[in-house]
Amino acid sequence: MSLSSRPPFWRSLPHLISTSVIYDLKSPYSHCFSLPLPPFRETQLVHQREPEDIIPSTSTVKSEPLDDLVPQPPAPNSIELRVNDRGVVGLKRQHRDVEKTLQLALDYYYGFHLTKHSYPDVAKKNQFALDALTNAAFDQDFQNIHDRISTDTDYCEGLASVLAGRISTFRRGAKDAAVAAIFRQYAVQQDCAGLVGRLLAGQSYIYPHHPDKVNPRDHQVEHGQAIGSQPYEHPGVAAVIGAAFFKGSNSIAEKIEAMFPRHEGHLEITKPMLALACAGIHDVLNDYSTGEYKDTKFEGSRVQDIYDVHILMLDHIETKNPDKFHDLMASIFTAASRGSSLAKVSKAPPTLLQQEALAKLDI
């Protein structure tokens, strides 16, 4: 179910996102997730006798079965967390209401990573998890689960571990989309180390390029230069965003529609989503840098610097030329959402030529 089809209170998203303030979670939780321990049963220590000193007992009182000391699984109708043999909280093992909370919380959690920061620090990541869980429980009127999340740190940490365990795979989607698009959009294949080097230099893969030319004198190819006035307008950028986040009938972009910024009636792509897609493209190109493709893990320790470079560039564009920035983000959203249900709510802003034509109208 799409987040955009939530009840009316969902429309006040900025208010709901700060649920940690509204619900005042008493203890901020750490990044080390743990589970509530079973109640401790006090037992009386008895001095161990030597075998020959043991006197046979004639008492008819039976000792307590040791099974009582073993943690028992929660009852079927309990919202207590269920763990596997390794002590890990799983998504599918939970009470149906807990599972529904986690499913919706994942949409929120992914949405926060795509609209706020794709590589947050530990404190922000924990805040994302708390906001995602409280919003998900609140949206579905699971008051008992909401209360446990808000008051029981161990319970909250256990649920948050499910969200945190899936974010790396989710981010990897940006690289997977780039792998599929790299040949079609950039003509990169095996033995293309020279082309790859030119695309990586100065993040040139985000720009359209002038066509290559052949020098008539020496018949050497003069490679077309990047058009520096058109950052992020290379069609490969929007293609990767579309494939990673907009493709399919139940895409994450459709679920988090209400989280996208809107400027002058136009939906815009977010800076984290754009920077994450570019980091995916960069990482795939880097895998081709030797001329032979060698897949590498899409890990924050390897790609966050590239992500940060693109956030810096986008911040600079927004500061220096706000109008260009908003036009750019709206046009990328339009291109990326083409073919999805969001295409009908997104219209690209008029081009300069269209604006001049409209200005001449006298009706």
Contacts in CASP RR format, 6 or more apart in sequence:
PFRMAT RR
TARGET T0000
AUTHOR 0000-0000-0000
METHOD contacts of the structure
MODEL  1
MSLSSRPPFWRSLPHLISTSVIYDLKSPYSHCFSLPLPPFRETQLVHQRE
PEDIIPSTSTVKSEPLDDLVPQPPAPNSIELRVNDRGVVGLKRQHRDVEK
TLQLALDYYYGFHLTKHSYPDVAKKNQFALDALTNAAFDQDFQNIHDRIS
TDTDYCEGLASVLAGRISTFRRGAKDAAVAAIFRQYAVQQDCAGLVGRLL
AGQSYIYPHHPDKVNPRDHQVEHGQAIGSQPYEHPGVAAVIGAAFFKGSN
SIAEKIEAMFPRHEGHLEITKPMLALACAGIHDVLNDYSTGEYKDTKFEG
SRVQDIYDVHILMLDHIETKNPDKFHDLMASIFTAASRGSSLAKVSKAPP
TLLQQEALAKLDI
2 254 0 8 1.000
2 255 0 8 1.000
2 257 0 8 1.000
3 10 0 8 1.000
3 107 0 8 1.000
3 108 0 8 1.000
3 255 0 8 1.000
3 256 0 8 1.000
3 257 0 8 1.000
3 258 0 8 1.000
3 259 0 8 1.000
4 10 0 8 1.000
4 254 0 8 1.000
4 255 0 8 1.000
4 257 0 8 1.000
4 258 0 8 1.000
6 139 0 8 1.000
6 258 0 8 1.000
7 139 0 8 1.000
9 16 0 8 1.000
10 16 0 8 1.000
10 139 0 8 1.000
10 258 0 8 1.000
11 258 0 8 1.000
13 258 0 8 1.000
13 259 0 8 1.000
15 22 0 8 1.000
16 22 0 8 1.000
16 135 0 8 1.000
16 138 0 8 1.000
17 112 0 8 1.000
17 131 0 8 1.000
17 135 0 8 1.000
18 131 0 8 1.000
19 130 0 8 1.000
19 131 0 8 1.000
19 134 0 8 1.000
19 135 0 8 1.000
19 138 0 8 1.000
20 127 0 8 1.000
20 130 0 8 1.000
20 131 0 8 1.000
20 134 0 8 1.000
23 134 0 8 1.000
23 146 0 8 1.000
23 150 0 8 1.000
24 150 0 8 1.000
25 130 0 8 1.000
25 149 0 8 1.000
25 150 0 8 1.000
25 151 0 8 1.000
25 156 0 8 1.000
26 151 0 8 1.000
26 153 0 8 1.000
27 153 0 8 1.000
28 126 0 8 1.000
29 126 0 8 1.000
29 130 0 8 1.000
29 153 0 8 1.000
29 156 0 8 1.000
29 157 0 8 1.000
29 160 0 8 1.000
30 126 0 8 1.000
30 157 0 8 1.000
31 122 0 8 1.000
31 125 0 8 1.000
31 126 0 8 1.000
32 157 0 8 1.000
33 89 0 8 1.000
33 157 0 8 1.000
33 158 0 8 1.000
33 160 0 8 1.000
33 161 0 8 1.000
33 164 0 8 1.000
34 154 0 8 1.000
34 157 0 8 1.000
34 158 0 8 1.000
35 81 0 8 1.000
35 83 0 8 1.000
35 87 0 8 1.000
35 89 0 8 1.000
35 154 0 8 1.000
35 157 0 8 1.000
35 158 0 8 1.000
36 80 0 8 1.000
36 81 0 8 1.000
36 152 0 8 1.000
36 154 0 8 1.000
36 155 0 8 1.000
38 71 0 8 1.000
41 68 0 8 1.000
41 69 0 8 1.000
73 82 0 8 1.000
74 80 0 8 1.000
74 81 0 8 1.000
74 82 0 8 1.000
74 95 0 8 1.000
76 95 0 8 1.000
77 95 0 8 1.000
78 95 0 8 1.000
79 94 0 8 1.000
79 95 0 8 1.000
79 97 0 8 1.000
79 98 0 8 1.000
79 144 0 8 1.000
79 145 0 8 1.000
79 148 0 8 1.000
81 89 0 8 1.000
81 94 0 8 1.000
81 98 0 8 1.000
81 155 0 8 1.000
81 158 0 8 1.000
81 159 0 8 1.000
82 89 0 8 1.000
82 90 0 8 1.000
82 93 0 8 1.000
82 94 0 8 1.000
82 95 0 8 1.000
83 89 0 8 1.000
83 90 0 8 1.000
83 93 0 8 1.000
84 90 0 8 1.000
84 93 0 8 1.000
88 161 0 8 1.000
89 158 0 8 1.000
89 159 0 8 1.000
89 161 0 8 1.000
89 162 0 8 1.000
90 162 0 8 1.000
91 99 0 8 1.000
91 102 0 8 1.000
91 103 0 8 1.000
91 162 0 8 1.000
92 99 0 8 1.000
94 102 0 8 1.000
97 140 0 8 1.000
97 142 0 8 1.000
97 145 0 8 1.000
98 145 0 8 1.000
98 159 0 8 1.000
100 136 0 8 1.000
100 140 0 8 1.000
100 142 0 8 1.000
101 133 0 8 1.000
101 136 0 8 1.000
101 137 0 8 1.000
101 140 0 8 1.000
101 142 0 8 1.000
101 145 0 8 1.000
101 159 0 8 1.000
102 136 0 8 1.000
102 159 0 8 1.000
102 162 0 8 1.000
102 163 0 8 1.000
103 136 0 8 1.000
104 135 0 8 1.000
104 136 0 8 1.000
104 139 0 8 1.000
104 140 0 8 1.000
105 129 0 8 1.000
105 132 0 8 1.000
105 133 0 8 1.000
105 135 0 8 1.000
105 136 0 8 1.000
105 159 0 8 1.000
105 163 0 8 1.000
106 132 0 8 1.000
106 162 0 8 1.000
106 163 0 8 1.000
106 166 0 8 1.000
107 136 0 8 1.000
107 252 0 8 1.000
107 255 0 8 1.000
107 256 0 8 1.000
108 131 0 8 1.000
108 132 0 8 1.000
108 135 0 8 1.000
108 136 0 8 1.000
108 256 0 8 1.000
109 128 0 8 1.000
109 129 0 8 1.000
109 132 0 8 1.000
109 163 0 8 1.000
109 167 0 8 1.000
110 167 0 8 1.000
110 170 0 8 1.000
110 252 0 8 1.000
110 256 0 8 1.000
111 252 0 8 1.000
111 255 0 8 1.000
111 256 0 8 1.000
111 259 0 8 1.000
112 128 0 8 1.000
112 131 0 8 1.000
112 132 0 8 1.000
113 120 0 8 1.000
113 128 0 8 1.000
113 167 0 8 1.000
113 170 0 8 1.000
113 171 0 8 1.000
113 272 0 8 1.000
114 245 0 8 1.000
114 252 0 8 1.000
114 256 0 8 1.000
114 259 0 8 1.000
114 270 0 8 1.000
114 272 0 8 1.000
114 273 0 8 1.000
114 276 0 8 1.000
115 256 0 8 1.000
115 259 0 8 1.000
115 260 0 8 1.000
115 270 0 8 1.000
115 272 0 8 1.000
115 273 0 8 1.000
116 124 0 8 1.000
116 128 0 8 1.000
116 272 0 8 1.000
117 124 0 8 1.000
117 272 0 8 1.000
118 171 0 8 1.000
118 272 0 8 1.000
118 273 0 8 1.000
118 275 0 8 1.000
118 276 0 8 1.000
118 307 0 8 1.000
119 300 0 8 1.000
119 304 0 8 1.000
119 307 0 8 1.000
120 128 0 8 1.000
125 164 0 8 1.000
126 160 0 8 1.000
128 163 0 8 1.000
129 156 0 8 1.000
129 159 0 8 1.000
129 160 0 8 1.000
129 163 0 8 1.000
129 164 0 8 1.000
130 149 0 8 1.000
130 156 0 8 1.000
130 160 0 8 1.000
132 163 0 8 1.000
133 149 0 8 1.000
133 156 0 8 1.000
133 159 0 8 1.000
133 160 0 8 1.000
133 163 0 8 1.000
134 146 0 8 1.000
134 149 0 8 1.000
134 150 0 8 1.000
137 143 0 8 1.000
137 145 0 8 1.000
137 146 0 8 1.000
137 149 0 8 1.000
138 146 0 8 1.000
148 155 0 8 1.000
148 156 0 8 1.000
149 155 0 8 1.000
149 156 0 8 1.000
149 159 0 8 1.000
150 156 0 8 1.000
168 298 0 8 1.000
168 299 0 8 1.000
171 276 0 8 1.000
171 298 0 8 1.000
172 298 0 8 1.000
173 244 0 8 1.000
173 298 0 8 1.000
174 240 0 8 1.000
174 244 0 8 1.000
174 276 0 8 1.000
174 277 0 8 1.000
174 279 0 8 1.000
174 280 0 8 1.000
174 298 0 8 1.000
175 280 0 8 1.000
175 283 0 8 1.000
175 284 0 8 1.000
175 298 0 8 1.000
176 244 0 8 1.000
177 239 0 8 1.000
177 240 0 8 1.000
177 241 0 8 1.000
177 242 0 8 1.000
177 243 0 8 1.000
177 244 0 8 1.000
177 277 0 8 1.000
177 280 0 8 1.000
178 240 0 8 1.000
178 277 0 8 1.000
178 280 0 8 1.000
178 281 0 8 1.000
178 283 0 8 1.000
178 284 0 8 1.000
179 284 0 8 1.000
180 243 0 8 1.000
181 236 0 8 1.000
181 239 0 8 1.000
181 240 0 8 1.000
181 243 0 8 1.000
182 188 0 8 1.000
182 281 0 8 1.000
182 284 0 8 1.000
182 285 0 8 1.000
182 288 0 8 1.000
183 189 0 8 1.000
184 239 0 8 1.000
185 234 0 8 1.000
185 235 0 8 1.000
185 236 0 8 1.000
185 239 0 8 1.000
185 240 0 8 1.000
186 195 0 8 1.000
186 199 0 8 1.000
186 205 0 8 1.000
186 236 0 8 1.000
186 285 0 8 1.000
187 195 0 8 1.000
188 195 0 8 1.000
188 196 0 8 1.000
188 199 0 8 1.000
188 285 0 8 1.000
188 288 0 8 1.000
190 288 0 8 1.000
190 291 0 8 1.000
190 292 0 8 1.000
190 293 0 8 1.000
191 291 0 8 1.000
191 292 0 8 1.000
192 288 0 8 1.000
192 291 0 8 1.000
193 288 0 8 1.000
193 289 0 8 1.000
193 290 0 8 1.000
193 291 0 8 1.000
196 285 0 8 1.000
196 286 0 8 1.000
196 288 0 8 1.000
196 289 0 8 1.000
196 291 0 8 1.000
197 285 0 8 1.000
197 289 0 8 1.000
198 204 0 8 1.000
198 223 0 8 1.000
199 205 0 8 1.000
199 285 0 8 1.000
200 282 0 8 1.000
200 285 0 8 1.000
200 286 0 8 1.000
200 289 0 8 1.000
203 278 0 8 1.000
203 282 0 8 1.000
203 309 0 8 1.000
203 310 0 8 1.000
203 313 0 8 1.000
204 226 0 8 1.000
205 234 0 8 1.000
205 237 0 8 1.000
205 278 0 8 1.000
205 281 0 8 1.000
205 282 0 8 1.000
205 285 0 8 1.000
206 231 0 8 1.000
206 232 0 8 1.000
206 233 0 8 1.000
206 234 0 8 1.000
206 237 0 8 1.000
206 278 0 8 1.000
206 310 0 8 1.000
207 226 0 8 1.000
207 227 0 8 1.000
207 228 0 8 1.000
207 230 0 8 1.000
207 231 0 8 1.000
207 232 0 8 1.000
207 233 0 8 1.000
207 234 0 8 1.000
208 226 0 8 1.000
208 227 0 8 1.000
208 230 0 8 1.000
208 233 0 8 1.000
208 234 0 8 1.000
208 235 0 8 1.000
209 223 0 8 1.000
209 224 0 8 1.000
209 225 0 8 1.000
209 226 0 8 1.000
209 227 0 8 1.000
209 234 0 8 1.000
210 224 0 8 1.000
210 225 0 8 1.000
210 227 0 8 1.000
211 224 0 8 1.000
212 221 0 8 1.000
212 222 0 8 1.000
212 223 0 8 1.000
212 224 0 8 1.000
213 221 0 8 1.000
213 222 0 8 1.000
213 224 0 8 1.000
214 220 0 8 1.000
214 221 0 8 1.000
214 222 0 8 1.000
215 221 0 8 1.000
215 222 0 8 1.000
227 233 0 8 1.000
231 313 0 8 1.000
231 317 0 8 1.000
231 328 0 8 1.000
232 274 0 8 1.000
232 278 0 8 1.000
232 314 0 8 1.000
232 328 0 8 1.000
232 332 0 8 1.000
233 328 0 8 1.000
233 331 0 8 1.000
235 335 0 8 1.000
236 281 0 8 1.000
237 274 0 8 1.000
237 277 0 8 1.000
237 278 0 8 1.000
237 281 0 8 1.000
237 332 0 8 1.000
238 332 0 8 1.000
238 335 0 8 1.000
238 336 0 8 1.000
239 335 0 8 1.000
239 336 0 8 1.000
240 277 0 8 1.000
240 280 0 8 1.000
240 281 0 8 1.000
241 269 0 8 1.000
241 273 0 8 1.000
241 274 0 8 1.000
241 277 0 8 1.000
241 332 0 8 1.000
241 336 0 8 1.000
242 253 0 8 1.000
242 336 0 8 1.000
242 337 0 8 1.000
242 340 0 8 1.000
244 277 0 8 1.000
245 251 0 8 1.000
245 252 0 8 1.000
245 253 0 8 1.000
245 273 0 8 1.000
245 336 0 8 1.000
246 253 0 8 1.000
246 254 0 8 1.000
246 336 0 8 1.000
246 337 0 8 1.000
246 339 0 8 1.000
246 340 0 8 1.000
246 342 0 8 1.000
247 340 0 8 1.000
248 340 0 8 1.000
249 341 0 8 1.000
251 340 0 8 1.000
253 260 0 8 1.000
253 336 0 8 1.000
253 337 0 8 1.000
253 340 0 8 1.000
253 342 0 8 1.000
254 340 0 8 1.000
254 341 0 8 1.000
254 342 0 8 1.000
257 267 0 8 1.000
257 342 0 8 1.000
257 345 0 8 1.000
259 270 0 8 1.000
260 267 0 8 1.000
260 268 0 8 1.000
260 269 0 8 1.000
260 270 0 8 1.000
260 333 0 8 1.000
261 267 0 8 1.000
261 268 0 8 1.000
261 270 0 8 1.000
261 329 0 8 1.000
262 268 0 8 1.000
263 326 0 8 1.000
263 329 0 8 1.000
263 330 0 8 1.000
264 326 0 8 1.000
264 349 0 8 1.000
266 326 0 8 1.000
266 330 0 8 1.000
266 333 0 8 1.000
266 346 0 8 1.000
266 347 0 8 1.000
266 348 0 8 1.000
266 349 0 8 1.000
267 330 0 8 1.000
267 333 0 8 1.000
267 337 0 8 1.000
267 342 0 8 1.000
267 345 0 8 1.000
267 346 0 8 1.000
268 326 0 8 1.000
268 329 0 8 1.000
268 330 0 8 1.000
268 332 0 8 1.000
268 333 0 8 1.000
269 329 0 8 1.000
269 330 0 8 1.000
269 332 0 8 1.000
269 333 0 8 1.000
269 336 0 8 1.000
270 329 0 8 1.000
271 310 0 8 1.000
271 311 0 8 1.000
271 314 0 8 1.000
271 315 0 8 1.000
272 311 0 8 1.000
274 310 0 8 1.000
274 314 0 8 1.000
274 329 0 8 1.000
274 332 0 8 1.000
275 307 0 8 1.000
275 308 0 8 1.000
275 310 0 8 1.000
275 311 0 8 1.000
275 314 0 8 1.000
276 307 0 8 1.000
278 306 0 8 1.000
278 307 0 8 1.000
278 310 0 8 1.000
279 303 0 8 1.000
279 304 0 8 1.000
279 306 0 8 1.000
279 307 0 8 1.000
279 310 0 8 1.000
280 298 0 8 1.000
280 303 0 8 1.000
282 303 0 8 1.000
282 306 0 8 1.000
283 296 0 8 1.000
283 298 0 8 1.000
283 302 0 8 1.000
283 303 0 8 1.000
283 306 0 8 1.000
286 296 0 8 1.000
287 293 0 8 1.000
287 294 0 8 1.000
287 295 0 8 1.000
287 296 0 8 1.000
296 302 0 8 1.000
300 307 0 8 1.000
314 325 0 8 1.000
317 324 0 8 1.000
317 325 0 8 1.000
317 328 0 8 1.000
318 325 0 8 1.000
326 349 0 8 1.000
327 349 0 8 1.000
330 346 0 8 1.000
330 348 0 8 1.000
330 349 0 8 1.000
331 348 0 8 1.000
331 349 0 8 1.000
333 342 0 8 1.000
333 346 0 8 1.000
334 343 0 8 1.000
334 346 0 8 1.000
334 347 0 8 1.000
334 348 0 8 1.000
335 348 0 8 1.000
337 343 0 8 1.000
337 346 0 8 1.000
350 358 0 8 1.000
END
